[in-house]
């Protein structure tokens, strides 16, 4: 009985060895048959049908290798990867290029008197309190001149207009034919127009400021800054 058990055990072990060796020989055979251009690939996917592969039981010599026994899939090569990554970096760089209408926060930043003169001219054009207008500008961007600064909500420029609001109330303050949300002159004149249309030209300070920014703290802060302004 033990003799038969040993024979069966050895037979199973030999079968396992043959299966393992068959896979090894498949890989060796495949590599020997690969063309030069395929061996340059980064990854090679190998699948085999071992039931159609025959080996010599004694020498383990490969006797039969069907055409469909090996499936080779060429993936991205190192050279292709380098080209792809270069193109991706170039595309990213182009997306990050600041367009011509975006300006530095401090380009040609004039002195306080120049800014105050602008505020007074814009306020006079729309019959509103210039100190309120200057206080709004102060809160919105620190009286920044031409600037591309944006808020998390998408408000833009010196007076922090939402693009849709600016489009509706925009004024070409410097008469250059362009209504530029990032230009201080256009932005301040547009801000004056917006406040006037909201009731500031009728003395409705709280209403106009609340319409500019829907927050009671904002209304009070603007009024406090306006009251602190001295010439």
Buried (B, 14 or more C-beta within 10 A) or exposed (E): EEEEEEEEEEEEEEEEEBEEEBBEBBBEBBEEEBEEEEEEBEEBEEEBEEEEBBBEEEEBEBEEBEEEBBEBEBEEBEEBEEEEEEEEEEEEEEEEEEEEEBBEBEEEBEEEEEBBEBBBBBBEBBEBBBBBBBBBBBBBBEBBBBBBBEEEEEBBBBBBBBEEBBEEBBBBBBEEEEBBBBBBBBBBBBBBBBBBBBBBBEEBBBBBBBBBBEEEEBBEBBBEBBEEBEE
